[in-house]
């Protein structure tokens, strides 16, 4: 298996998504924990006609930075995103910056994870740091094997 850096691959993904193709890849990072485990889970993306609050989207931010985060607010053409595993820090972009939306998440064992819109997770914002700590230090070690 060969690993290729996201900054090399994702621009090519953007072209495929604009053509209406589906792509699947293993994202890196921990910003979408606990719903997407970076380096392990496989996500399938496709360009959708519209973006909704709760969608997980691949977005190109200024200066060719790419993020795979959840939409937490929409205001006309302005989208606010935040990683599920983040306790602070949000990104803002326009609808044109959205390259694709996650339509499926698969664990390393081939099990399709339910696509959650993250409703209760978004409202657990204040105690989120506590639940993330519990996840990282107990559940992740018990249930997620490399």
C-alpha positions in Angstrom: 0.0 0.0 0.0 1.3 3.5 -0.9 0.4 6.6 1.0 0.1 9.8 -0.9 -0.2 13.2 0.8 -3.6 14.8 0.9 -2.3 18.0 -0.6 -1.3 16.0 -3.7 -4.4 13.8 -4.0 -7.3 16.1 -3.0 -6.9 18.5 -6.0 -7.4 15.5 -8.2 -10.4 14.4 -6.2 -11.9 17.9 -6.7 -11.7 17.4 -10.5 -13.4 14.0 -10.3 -16.1 15.3 -7.9 -16.9 18.1 -10.3 -17.4 15.6 -13.1 -20.0 13.8 -10.9 -17.8 10.9 -9.9 -17.7 9.2 -6.5 -14.4 8.9 -4.7 -13.4 7.0 -1.7 -10.3 7.6 0.5 -9.0 7.3 4.0 -8.8 10.7 5.5 -6.0 11.6 8.0 -6.2 13.5 11.2 -8.4 13.3 14.3 -10.7 16.3 13.8 -13.7 14.2 12.9 -13.5 11.8 15.9 -15.5 10.0 17.1 -17.6 9.6 13.9 -14.7 9.3 11.4 -11.5 7.8 12.6 -8.6 9.3 10.6 -6.2 6.9 9.1 -8.6 4.0 9.5 -12.1 4.7 8.2 -12.9 5.0 4.5 -15.2 7.8 3.4 -17.1 7.9 0.1 -17.8 11.4 -1.3 -20.0 12.7 -4.1 -21.0 16.1 -5.2 -24.6 16.8 -3.9 -27.0 19.4 -5.3 -27.3 21.2 -2.0 -25.5 21.3 1.4 -27.4 20.9 4.6 -26.6 21.5 8.2 -25.2 18.3 9.6 -23.5 17.2 6.3 -19.8 16.3 6.4 -18.2 18.0 3.4 -14.8 18.2 1.8 -14.1 21.9 1.4 -11.3 23.9 -0.2 -10.5 26.8 2.0 -8.3 29.8 0.8 -4.7 29.1 0.1 -5.5 25.5 -1.1 -6.2 24.1 2.4 -8.7 21.2 2.4 -10.8 20.1 5.3 -13.4 17.4 5.9 -15.7 18.8 8.5 -19.3 19.0 9.5 -21.6 21.9 8.4 -22.8 23.5 11.6 -24.5 26.6 10.2 -25.7 28.0 6.9 -26.4 31.7 6.1 -27.3 32.3 2.5 -24.0 31.5 0.7 -21.8 31.4 3.9 -21.2 28.0 5.4 -19.7 27.4 8.9 -17.9 24.2 9.5 -16.3 22.5 12.5 -14.7 19.1 13.0 -16.6 16.8 15.4 -13.4 16.2 17.3 -12.7 19.9 17.7 -13.6 21.8 20.9 -12.9 25.1 19.3 -12.1 26.6 15.9 -14.5 26.9 13.0 -14.0 27.5 9.3 -16.1 29.6 6.9 -16.5 29.2 3.2 -19.0 29.6 0.4 -21.2 27.0 -1.2 -18.8 27.0 -4.2 -15.9 25.9 -2.0 -17.7 22.6 -1.2 -16.1 19.8 -3.3 -18.2 16.9 -2.1 -20.3 15.5 0.7 -19.7 12.3 2.6 -22.3 9.7 1.6 -20.8 6.7 3.3 -18.3 5.8 6.0 -16.8 2.3 6.3 -14.7 0.9 9.2 -11.5 -1.1 8.5 -13.6 -4.3 9.1 -15.9 -3.3 6.2 -18.8 -2.3 8.5 -20.7 0.7 7.2 -21.0 3.2 10.0 -24.4 5.0 10.2 -24.3 8.5 8.7 -25.1 10.7 11.6 -26.0 14.3 11.1 -24.5 15.0 14.5 -27.5 16.6 16.0 -26.9 15.7 19.6 -23.1 16.0 19.2 -23.5 19.6 18.1 -25.6 20.4 21.2 -23.1 18.7 23.5 -20.6 21.4 22.6 -19.7 22.4 26.2 -19.1 18.9 27.6 -17.6 17.7 24.2 -14.1 17.9 25.5 -15.0 15.4 28.3 -16.6 12.9 25.9 -13.7 13.2 23.5 -11.3 12.5 26.3 -13.3 9.4 27.4 -13.4 8.2 23.8 -9.6 8.7 23.3 -8.5 7.1 26.5 -11.0 4.2 26.8 -13.3 3.3 24.0 -10.7 4.0 21.2 -8.2 1.7 22.9 -10.7 -1.0 23.5 -12.6 -1.2 20.3 -10.5 0.2 17.5 -7.6 -2.0 16.5 -5.0 -0.9 14.1 
